[in-house]
Amino acid sequence: MLSLSFLLRRLWPLLLLLLSSWPVWAQEPATATPTDGPDCPEACACAPGGQANCSGRALPAVPAGLSRRVRALQLDHNRVRALPPGAFVGAGALQRLDLRENGLRWVHPRAFWGLGALQQLDLSANQLETLAPGTFASLRVLRALSLADNRLACLEPATLGALPLLRALSLQDNELSALKPGLLAGLPALDALRLRGNPWVCGCALRPLCAWLRRHPRPAPEAETLLCVSPGRLTLSPLTALPDTAFSHCGLPLTPWDLAVVYAVGPVCFLASMAACLALGSVLTACRARRRRAAARRRPRRPLNSSPSPASPANPGSPAATAQV
Ligand SMILES: *[C@@H]1O[C@H](CO)[C@@H](O)[C@H](O)[C@H]1NC(C)=O
């Protein structure tokens, strides 16, 4: 009995500590569920079902106070010129994001971090010229992406990364002249690719895209809008009409093994030429040293303690000259 009360007294502070921290544990998940936090960003109008309408409100940035309640965010027709890292943090349940017509120029590579549920992203009618590698890589369930009506001249495969569910990609009305070979490889589910309104240069770089277009035939009216602007003999021919033989002069693309060889040969040649130069230099130095030693051996030896300069008429004050007089 005594030992039990002793034990209780000893354990009481621990129990108190546990009890006092229990509500914190209980609340922690609650703060992350949609039932807590502000329902709607101040500048926007919200409707049931997680619709946040922030359209056309001259907003200069993504509004604060986004919660996990928001499923669809309309931010179109605002003045969001740049998206900083974690621009949509807190809106982890967002499924549709509309950023059309914002004059958007700059998107940080981690701007879309935390949007693991995003399915539709519309960035059309902005002023994007480049997009950094990894920009869309975290959007693992993205199904539709529009980059239409921007100023993109180049789109790196690493910008999109691997988007296994992406079905629709719009690149129309940009300044693209080719698509990089790896770009389509990371998009296995793609079947709607909008490409018109770009200055396609039908050279070897376009071969993978033309191959993709042959595998995914599209209705004639749209196919006719995809035209080469160069080179001369192909100007105004539709991309979809180019057979693979149009690229027979291109040669096959380099395999990873070829690339490895190319990248290995450079440094090896450099090191080998360095080594050759070093060897040649040391041989030459050794030869010269040997010749100098041989010359020194042929010269007659002088007595050790004699004056270094022999007596000469030009130096009449020297002891040797006075001895001769
Ligand atoms: C969103 O708000 C704008 C401006 O207040 C309005 O014109 C538009 O119809 C709204 N959109 C929806 C889907 O409610």
The ligand as a Tripos MOL2 file, in Angstrom:
@<TRIPOS>MOLECULE
LIG
   14    14     1     0     0
SMALL
NO_CHARGES

@<TRIPOS>ATOM
      1 C1        -15.7720   35.2260  -60.2130 C.3       1 LIG1
      2 O1        -15.8040   36.5980  -59.9360 O.3       1 LIG1
      3 C2        -15.9070   37.4230  -61.0690 C.3       1 LIG1
      4 C3        -15.7870   38.8710  -60.6310 C.3       1 LIG1
      5 O2        -16.3620   39.0880  -59.3990 O.3       1 LIG1
      6 C4        -17.2020   37.1060  -61.8100 C.3       1 LIG1
      7 O3        -17.2980   37.9170  -62.9550 O.3       1 LIG1
      8 C5        -17.1840   35.6470  -62.2100 C.3       1 LIG1
      9 O4        -18.3930   35.3010  -62.8320 O.3       1 LIG1
     10 C6        -16.9640   34.7740  -61.0020 C.3       1 LIG1
     11 N1        -16.7800   33.3920  -61.4570 N.am      1 LIG1
     12 C7        -17.4360   32.3760  -60.9400 C.2       1 LIG1
     13 C8        -17.1510   31.0360  -61.5290 C.3       1 LIG1
     14 O5        -18.1960   32.5000  -60.0370 O.2       1 LIG1
@<TRIPOS>BOND
     1     1     2 1
     2     1    10 1
     3     2     3 1
     4     3     4 1
     5     3     6 1
     6     4     5 1
     7     6     7 1
     8     6     8 1
     9     8     9 1
    10     8    10 1
    11    10    11 1
    12    11    12 1
    13    12    13 1
    14    12    14 2
@<TRIPOS>SUBSTRUCTURE
     1 LIG1         1 GROUP 0 **** ****
